Amino acid sequence: MAILITGAGLIGCHTARLLTERGERVVLYDACPIPGAIASIVDDSRASVVTGDVTDLDHLARVAEQEGVDRVVHTAALLSNAIRRSPLDGIRVNVMGTANILELARRLAFKRVVLASSTTVHYPAFGDFAGPAFPEDYPMRMLAHRPASIYAGTKVAAEYFGLLYRDLHALDVVALRYAAVLGGWSGPGTSVPGKLLATLLEAARAGREAVIDDPLLVWEGGDEFVDARDCARANVAALDAREPAQGVYTIGSGALHRFDDFVDAVRAAHPGLRVRLAVTPKGGFAGFPHIRHTPSDISAARRELGWAPSHALADSVRHFFEHMP
């Protein structure tokens, strides 16, 4: 049998690498796979790469039946920056693509479905939360705490659809809320932290001042980040977990980092880095209005999935530098 991984991006490829290294047969399914980028992470001779769109249920079904798929890790999605350019494409891929994966899994009786979600689903509640760590099942007001971006809205929808398929159709679904993902590779990237690190690194390499003129790249307070390699480990842990009863888990560091922490991490490798803010931070990370003061509670992932983060910010930044063109 085989494991289908939708999205041959950074996290999908790291997940494929871990699975192929332990002898699993993997099918990477992507709308625009980039062979060189994939091969930089996973030995593509050990993973089948199929070009396809997750919004095409018929093609997904043909591939799954031909390959003997019985489990899936669904990472295919448009991220925040891409959705700002094309909202309708983001909704189509992130919502209908997830619905297709769930329906495919129901029809073919997959053993488990792992859905990639995001901690942005609970960002709007930060302003009203006073506890020591933000839980997965947080107190939520339907209107005041509605998603603050189309991307977050698609992830809320994906989580609820996953839980509904679990409740109504007994489908074994696990959703993982990744914190802001850090990781470098030769493929395309549209993440906010990736853009910030690239801006700082390019300036440091050129010996010039890094000018931060994008308001999305600077924030007040802190935010939580996670290494893409830790996301991949969480995906594998979610595939393997015996009793993931909670169903939704936060995959983060359990700690907050400020904008200055990123600058300090880059300066550790490039002491001469100079940074000038051409914009004034107004609110939290990536333009969200609420300033974050509380990290995530990641104890459920430790308890039910056997997962814990293994890469600190400094390590993630070094890895980004090593893999950035």
N, C-alpha and C positions, 0 to 999 in steps of 0.2 A: 504494500500500500504506500501511498505518497501523501506528503503534506503540501498543500497549496499555500503559497505566500503571495498575496496581492500587493503590488507595489515593489518594484526592484530599486527602491531608493536606499538611503543610508541605513535605516533601521531594518528594512526588509532584507538587505544583503547581509548585514551582520547576523540576522536571525538565520538566514540560509547557511551561513558559514558554520555556525554552532551546530546546526542540525546535520549537515553533511559530514562534519567531522566526527559525529558519533554514529555515522552509518545510515542515516535516514535518507530516503529518496525525496527530493524537493523539486517543486515546480514553481519557478518565479514567473508571475503573470503581471505584465506591465504594458501600458498603452504605448510607451516610447522607450523601450529598454536601450541602455547605452552599454554595449558589450565591454568596452574598456573600463568603465567605472565599476561595473559588476565584477569583472575579473580582478580589480584591485583589492577586493574584499573577499570574495568567495571563488573557489576554484570552479569555473563554469563547466568544466567537464563532469563535475559531480552534481550539477544542478541543471535541470532543463529550464530554458528560458522561452516563454511563449508571449508573443505580442497579442494583446487583447485589451478591451475596454470593459471595466467592471459594470458599466451600464448595459452591456450586452449579455443578458441572462442566457440566451440560447448558446452563445459561444462558450461562456463559462461552463455550462452543463456538458457540452461536447468534450471540452478539455478535461474536466473532472472525471467523466466516465472513461475516457480513453486512457488517462493516467492512473486510474484507480485511487483517486483522492478520498481520504476518509477523515481528514482534519484540515483546518484552515487557520492561517494567521492573516488577518485583514488589515494591512497598513496603507493601502492605496487611498490617497486623498489629495485634494488641493489644500495648501496651507494658507495662512492669513494673507500674506502679501499677494499671492496669486488670486485669491478670492476678491481682494479689493479691486483688482483689475477686471475680473470677470465673475461677478456674483452668481449669475445663473449657472455657469459651468461648475462652480463650487458646490452649489446645491445639488445639481444633477449627479456629480461624481460622489460627493460625500454622503448624501442621503439615499438616493436611488441605488448607488453602488453598494452601500451597506445592506439595503433591503434585498438586493439581488443575492448577495452572499448568504444572508439568513434564509431566504427562500430555497436557494440551492442546497444548503445544508439540511434543511427540513426534508426536501424531496429525496435526497440521497442518503439520509440518516447518518450524517457525519458524527464522529465520536465527540468532537469538540470544536467550537468556534472561539477564536480569540480576536477581539475587536480592539483596535487602537483608538483610544479617546484622548482627552486632554484635560489638564487641570483648569483650563480657561472656563470650563463649565461652571465653576464655583467662584470665579473672580468677583461677580457683582455682589456677593454676600460678604466680602471682606469688611466693608464699612460697618456692618452690624454684628460682627463676630468678635467675641472677647475671650475665647478659650485659649489654652496653651498650644493646641495643635488642631489644624483644620481637618475634620473627619470626612469620610466619603459620604455619609448620610447626614449632611448638614441641614440645619433649619433653613427653609427656603420660602420666601414670599413670591408667589407666582408672577406678580407684576413687577414689584420693586427689584426682584433679583433675576429678571429675565436676562437672557444672554446679551452681552455687550458688543458682540460682533457676529457677522454671519457665520464665520468659521465656528465660533463657540456654539451658535445655534444648531449647526449641522451635527456637532458632536453630542449635544444634548439629545437630539432626535435619534442619533445612532445608538446611544446608550438605552434609551427607552424602548426602541424597537428590539434591541437585543434582549432586554429583560422581558418584553412581551412575548417574544418567541420562546423564551425559557419557560414562562408561566403558562402560556396557552398551548404550546406544542412540545413541551418537555425537551426542547433543544438545549444541549449543554453549552451555554454561552458564558464567556468571561470577558469583561471589559477592563482595559487598563488605561488609567488616566496618566499619561506622561506629563511630567513637568516640562518646562521649556528645554528643548533638546539641544545638546551640544555635540558636535562631531564634524570632522573634516573628511572630505574625500574628493575625487576628481569629477564627480557628477554634479548635476545642478543642485542648487540649494536656495530656498526662499525664506528660511527661518530668520526671525529677528536677531537672536543671539549670534547666529552665524554671520549675518551681515555686519554686526557690531565688531566681532572679532576680525573679520576680513578687513574692515576699515582701519582698525588699529594696527593690524599686522602689516598691511600694505604701506602705511605711513612709516612704521618702524623700519621696515626693510629699505625704504627709499631715503631714510634719514630726514624726513620732513615732518612737520606738525600734522597731527591727526585732527581734522576739523569735523566735529560732530554737528551736522546741520539738519539731521532728520530727527524730529521730535519723538519718533518711535524708538530711537536707540538710546535714550537716556531716561532715567526714571528716579522718582523719589522712593524712599524706603527700600525694601528688599524684594527679591523674588526667588523662586526655587527653580533650580536647573538640574538636568540629569544627563549623563553621558549616553550617547546612542548605543554604546556597547552594553550598558546596563539595561537599556530598554530591550535589547535583543535577549539578554539573559532572562528578563522578566517574561518575555513572550514564550520562551522555552519552558520556564517554570510554570506558566499558566497552562501550557499544553499538557504538562506532566502531573499537575496537582491532582491528588486523589479526591478531595472534597472541597472545592472552592465555593463554599456555601454562600458567602457574601455576594459574590458575582461581580462586584465592581471594586477595583483596587487602585490606590494612588501609587504611582511609580516615580519617586522623586528622591531627593537627598535628605529630606527631613530638616533642612537648614536653609536660611535665606542668605542671598548675596546682593550687595549693593553694586551700583554702576562702578564705583571706585575699586571694588574688588576685581572687576574685569581688567581695569587699567593696571592695577598692581600685578595681576597675574601675567600680563603681557610685558610689563617692565622687568619682571624677574628674568625674562629671556633677552629683553632689549632695554637696558637701563636708560638709554638716552631718549626714550619715547616722550614726546611732548603732545599734550592733548589740550584742545581749546573747544569749549562749548559755544557754538553759535546759536543755540536755542536754550531756553530755560525749561528744565523739567517741570511738567505740570501733571501730576498724578502718578499712577503706577506704571508697571512694565508694559511696553508695547502699546501705549496710549490708553490703557484702561483707566477709568476715572478714580478708582479707589486705590489708596496706598496700602501696600501689604505689610503687616507687622507680625504675621503668624505663619510658621511653616506648616507643612502637611503632616498629618498622622499617617505614617507608613507601617504601623504595627500589624494591620490586617494582612498586608503582603508578606510580611515576615512570618506571621502565624499560619496562614492558610496556603501560601504559595512556596514558602521556604526561600523567599527572595530578600536580598538586602543590597543596597548600592555598594559598589566597590571602587568607584573612581571619584576622587575629589576634584574640585574646580581646577586646581593647578594642573592635575594630570590630564583633564579634558582639554585644557588650553594647549598643553604641549602636544597632545595627539592631534589637535586641530592644525597646529603649525606644521607638523610632520607630513600631513596629508593634503595641505592646501597647495594648489599649483603655484 
